[in-house]
Amino acid sequence: MVLWLSLEILHDTHLKYLCSNVVKQMEFDLDP
């Protein structure tokens, strides 16, 4: 249960990290 919870948290932060990277990349691409 604790392991599952920590995995969920890890997964969540990993997704947030990926999303922020994608947003940064998009902003970078949009920059002239």
HUGIUR-V524352 format. One record per backbone hydrogen bond with DSSP energy under -0.5 kcal/mol. CO is the residue of the C=O (numbers start at 1). NH is the residue of the N-H. If there is no record, write none. Layout:
BEGIN
co	nh
CO	NH
CO	NH
END
This chain:
BEGIN
co	nh
1	5
2	6
3	7
4	8
5	9
6	10
7	11
8	12
9	13
10	14
11	15
12	16
13	17
14	18
15	19
16	20
17	21
18	22
19	23
20	24
21	25
22	26
23	27
24	28
25	29
26	30
27	31
END
